[in-house]
Amino acid sequence: KQWYQRRVRADGYAHSWNTERLWRKNRSPTTIAWCRGVDLNRNFDVNFGGVGASEMSCSEVYAGPNAFSESESQAMARFLASVRHKLMGYFSLHSYGQMWLTPLSYTRKRVRDRGIHMEVAKHATKSIKDSSGVGYTYGPATALMYVTSGDSSDWVYTKLNCSHTYGIELGDNGRYGFILPPSYILPTGRDIHTGVFAAVDVIKRNGFTITARAARRKRKRKFL
């Protein structure tokens, strides 16, 4: 079993430390000199430019001029594609709200493997609650939050046929919001560690789910 952890938006992260604390995007130049940056979680090639993304470069959710226009999303996609045949799950961490979000984000249409997604999310959030007392809600991303397009989790689910892709909104519930005190960082990390490991236990027990089985059948037919 291998774990891969990637942090994207390195230049935007540095900018949030040095200049603008709540900077969200990367720092790519755009057609408007004073409006820099692309929201990398709107830049993936799945319903690109749809609801929840913007074509305006000054927007916080600017999707970029085209899908995979950014080196960060390109690199992430290449890496994920290279391990697709052994990819058991994908967890995309964000803040805030204490939510465990299941696919999909760009449509309210029910996915075929919703049942197992809910089982995984229920087990993960219960494990967090039992461990620390912190409550996470769970359910479809579009029900708990909003519709969005170009999302990395949706891309992994639809393009790489990985059944288990989840968005996790970290703590807290809004008292501090994005400005979480340093004393909350380690407890939040422990909660996510607990939840993700609990989720993986359920995924391992269930093996291939509908999306993965369909992809496997498709690959087998290709070589017959």
Secondary structure by P-SEA (a helix, b strand, c coil): cbbbbbbcaaaaaaaaacccccccccccccccccbbbcccccccccccccccccccccccccccccccccaaaaaaaaaaaaacccccbbbbbbbcccccccccccccccccaaaaaaaaaaaaaaaaaacccbbbbbccccccbbbbcccaaaaaaccccccbbbbbbccccccccccccccaaaaaaaaaaaaaaaaaaaaaaacccaaaaaaaaaaaaaac
